[in-house]
């Protein structure tokens, strides 16, 4: 993983763990690492959506699938990516 990617993941970890602590300085660090505003916006959106989904699932009492379902899904994604299209 590149240092550029590590910088973005450090930012997302901070956003996830301590959202009120994110400042313009953190954004400037991402810019200095080579990320533009659109990419930063996308990272913030993905982090926010996963937090929403996790809270919605937990609050709605939805339970996970059996381990075999996750294993099959992981195998499918490893072979074909996130696409749901059948080969």
Secondary structure, DSSP 8 states (H G I E B T S, - for coil): --HHHHHHHHHHHHHHH-GGG--HHHHHHHHHHT--HHHHHHHHHHHHHHHHHHHHHHHHT-----HHHHHHHHHHHHHHTT-----
